[in-house]
Amino acid sequence: MKRVPVKTIFLLVYLLFALLPIYWMVNMSFKTNEEILSSFSFFPQHLTWDNYKTIFTDVSWYSGYINSLIYVFINTLISISVALPAAYAFSRYSFLGDRQVFFWLLTNRMTPPAVFLLPFFQLYTTVGLMDTHIAVALAHLLFNVPLAVWILEGFMSGIPREIDETAYIDGYSFPRFFVRIFLPLIKAGVGVTAFFCFMFSWVELLLARTLTSVNAKPIVATMTRTVSAAGMDWATLAAAGVLTIVPGALVIWFVRHYIAKGFAMGRV
């Protein structure tokens, strides 16, 4: 009888460890609070869809998903639009302080969001941007733009500069060259960048919860307010958690090939 390789056993144990919390959340989402608190079971004893029905019919729940998708989409679009020319400049030109500026951009990604919370709160209160989608989207730019520049610069540096020179000799203007020739060559990098910008903005809680209250309150903030006089609503919270995973899973599915190429290039 053939022995199972140690690597295979390790991989199976890791997958079980990684997928168990997700399975347990799905399992809880089909139970009632009474069943969750009174018994321990790997499968729902009385399967119910009421938790999902609550989320899809209660405006305070489903509006949270809509608000999150709005500001995440705005942030991803702006981050990529700003990062593309910046990354091109870092990959193609040398200028005074370029290394220092590039490192400074990355330090914004390393800084905890709580450091910028008070300045953002005071600024947005003054200019009237509190509780708006654009407020959260702009706040997340502080962390996503450096990440986007770093990823895109790695992809762009892998493109030979001779392509740029050949396009200029052929009479291409820079905008036409960038859109028609250069962007298709780094589409994998754009896909990877969009994925990471989406995910970091989607799961960020502190800024999103503090800068919104009612009109733009995201789902991550709604999920923290499930405590009532009757206790924690575990079942509804589990169902909301399952639905929160869905957008990220869809993004991963659509950019899965780009992510694999990003890992292969060593930048991701």
Secondary structure, DSSP 8 states (H G I E B T S, - for coil): -----HHHHHHHHHHHHHHHHHHHHHHHHTS-HHHHHH---SS-SS---HHHHHHHH-HHHHHHHHHHHHHHHHHHHHHHHHHHHHHHHHHH---TTHHHHHHHHHHHHHS-HHHHHHHHHHHHHHHT-TT-HHHHHHHHHHHHHHHHHHHHHHHHHTS-HHHHHHHHHTT--HHHHIIIIIHHHTHHHHHHHHHHHHHHHHH--HHHHHS-SSTT--HHHHGGG-EETTEE-HHHHHHHHHHHHHHHHHHHHHTHHHHHHHHHHT--
